[in-house]
Structures are given as structure tokens and as C-alpha cells.
Amino acid sequence: MIKSIVDMLVEKERLEQRYGWKSCLDVPEQYDRMDELAEKAREMTKEFASEHGIYFEDLYEVLSTIAYEIANGNIHEDADYDFYTQDDYIDTYITDGMRPDERNIFDSLFYYMNSDDRARWLHSNYINPDPNAWSNRMADFVIIIEE
């Protein structure tokens, strides 16, 4: 579903780049298409966010940014996307391979931090160093782009 949403947002972004400077009276079909794409992408994003217990606005902002980067040639258009909730990301990228005693120590230290500190720690140690990882400020979810 992420791929479908991003594809719609990329098309919308390209239309905006091409026709956004013109009046909607001059190119009404293109503006109608932009509105249609935005509405459908928002609906799908709301559904996806609701299914995963995350904020719609955060997810939509991240997906829009990814679409902008694709439209400008910074990310391959045929890339795949892996979506992780914070807990899934931690299980997959951080604690996978830890012994049970190590995992218990990690859990006690990580969950002792308040949510802002946890997000900063995840961003500074795992998300920010990876150019293919995208997340909201609180690291409620992470999208990994597989190019």
C-alpha cells in the first residue's frame, strides 16, 4: 500500500512542478487530477495509519517528502518500501541476534528513557545515519527504501 500511495504522490508532485505556477483556470484538468490524487492518497494514508496505530499527518508528511525526492530524481522510482513500527524496527535492526540477557538489559535501559530521548537515540544511532531510512520526529515508524 505504501508503494501505491507514494506513486500517487509522485504523480501529484510532478503535476505541481509542471503546472503549479499556472492558474487553475488555464489548466483545470491538471488541477482536478492533482486534487483527485491528493484526496485518494490521503484516504489511503489514513487507512494505513489507522491500521498501524500511528498519526496520519506524520505518515503523510514522510510519504510526501519521499515523493518529492523521487520526483526530483534523488530516489529511484522503482524502489520498494519496508514499513516498520517502532517496535518492529527495534526487533529487526537493533535487538535481532541479541542473547536473552542482552535483550533484557536493552529493554530495561531503552524503555527507562522518556519518549523524546528514545526517539533522539533511535534517530542519532540508527535512522539518521541510514540515508534510506525515513521516519517522523518521534520515530513512531520507520520506512526503509530498498533501491
C-alpha positions in Angstrom: 0.0 0.0 0.0 2.9 2.4 0.7 4.1 2.0 -2.9 0.7 2.9 -4.2 0.4 6.0 -2.0 3.9 7.1 -3.0 3.2 6.6 -6.7 0.1 8.8 -6.4 2.1 11.5 -4.5 4.9 11.4 -7.1 2.4 11.9 -9.9 0.8 14.8 -8.0 4.3 16.3 -7.3 5.2 16.2 -11.0 1.9 17.8 -12.0 2.5 20.5 -9.4 6.0 21.1 -10.7 4.8 21.3 -14.2 1.5 23.2 -13.8 1.6 24.7 -10.3 2.6 28.1 -11.5 -0.4 28.3 -13.8 -3.9 29.3 -12.9 -6.4 26.5 -12.3 -8.5 28.3 -14.9 -5.8 27.7 -17.5 -5.2 24.0 -16.8 -8.4 22.8 -15.0 -7.9 19.1 -15.9 -4.4 19.0 -14.3 -5.7 20.7 -11.2 -8.6 18.3 -11.0 -6.1 15.4 -11.3 -3.9 16.9 -8.6 -6.9 17.2 -6.2 -8.0 13.6 -7.1 -4.5 12.2 -6.4 -4.2 14.1 -3.1 -7.6 13.0 -1.9 -7.0 9.4 -2.8 -3.5 9.4 -1.2 -4.9 11.0 2.0 -7.6 8.4 2.2 -5.2 5.5 1.8 -2.7 7.0 4.2 -5.4 7.5 6.8 -6.4 3.9 6.4 -2.8 2.6 6.7 -2.1 4.9 9.7 -5.2 3.7 11.4 -4.2 0.0 10.9 -0.8 0.6 12.4 -1.7 3.0 15.2 0.3 5.9 14.0 -0.6 9.5 13.3 -1.9 10.1 9.8 -0.3 13.6 9.5 3.2 12.2 10.3 2.9 9.4 7.8 1.5 11.7 5.1 4.4 14.2 5.6 7.1 11.5 5.3 5.5 9.9 2.3 5.1 13.4 0.6 8.8 14.0 1.3 9.8 10.7 -0.2 7.6 11.5 -3.3 9.3 14.9 -3.6 12.7 13.2 -3.6 11.5 10.7 -6.2 10.1 13.5 -8.5 13.4 15.3 -8.3 15.4 12.1 -9.1 17.0 11.6 -5.7 15.4 8.2 -5.2 14.7 5.6 -7.8 11.1 5.5 -8.9 11.0 1.7 -8.9 12.3 1.4 -5.3 10.5 -0.8 -2.8 9.4 0.2 0.7 9.6 -1.7 4.0 7.4 -0.2 6.8 8.2 -0.8 10.4 6.5 0.3 13.6 9.0 1.4 16.2 8.9 -2.0 18.0 9.3 -3.9 14.7 12.2 -1.7 13.7 13.9 -2.3 17.1 13.3 -6.1 16.8 14.6 -6.2 13.2 17.6 -3.8 13.3 18.7 -3.5 16.8 17.9 -6.5 19.0 17.9 -9.2 16.4 20.8 -11.6 17.4 21.0 -10.4 21.0 21.0 -13.1 23.7 18.0 -13.0 26.0 20.1 -11.4 28.9 21.3 -8.7 26.5 17.8 -8.1 25.3 16.6 -7.7 28.8 19.3 -5.1 29.6 18.5 -3.3 26.4 14.8 -3.3 27.1 15.3 -2.0 30.7 17.5 0.8 29.5 15.6 1.8 26.4 12.2 1.8 28.0 13.5 3.6 31.0 14.1 6.7 28.8 11.2 9.1 28.1 9.8 9.0 24.6 11.7 12.1 23.4 15.0 10.6 24.5 14.1 7.2 22.9 13.3 9.0 19.6 16.5 11.0 19.7 18.6 7.9 20.5 17.0 5.9 17.6 17.5 8.8 15.2 21.1 9.5 16.1 22.2 5.9 16.2 20.2 4.2 13.6 17.8 6.3 11.5 19.8 9.4 10.6 23.0 7.5 9.6 21.0 5.4 7.1 20.1 7.5 4.0 17.4 5.0 3.1 15.6 5.3 6.4 12.7 7.8 6.8 10.8 8.4 10.0 8.7 11.0 11.8 10.3 13.0 14.6 9.2 10.6 17.4 10.3 7.5 15.4 6.8 6.0 15.7 7.5 4.3 12.4 10.4 3.8 10.0 10.2 3.4 6.3 13.3 1.7 4.7 13.7 2.4 0.9 15.2 -0.5 -1.0 16.7 0.9 -4.2 
